[in-house]
């Protein structure tokens, strides 16, 4: 629970991990998502199919690669 003492001791501004997350990790993830979107759009234009079909093919391929790469536990 946040009480009065905590609020008095709390420093100004966000913590260092939050700043790192907000300024480094989140922008990198957004740039990666934009790059994937651009690639999928180019693939959809090249094969003259709907972008949804390109996305479905990419997700299916990624799932297949993941299933084949992960070792089985027998």
Secondary structure, DSSP 8 states (H G I E B T S, - for coil): ---HHHHHH--SS--HHHHHIIIIIHHHHHHHHHHHHHHHHHHHHHHT--HHHHHHHHHHHHHHHHHHHS----
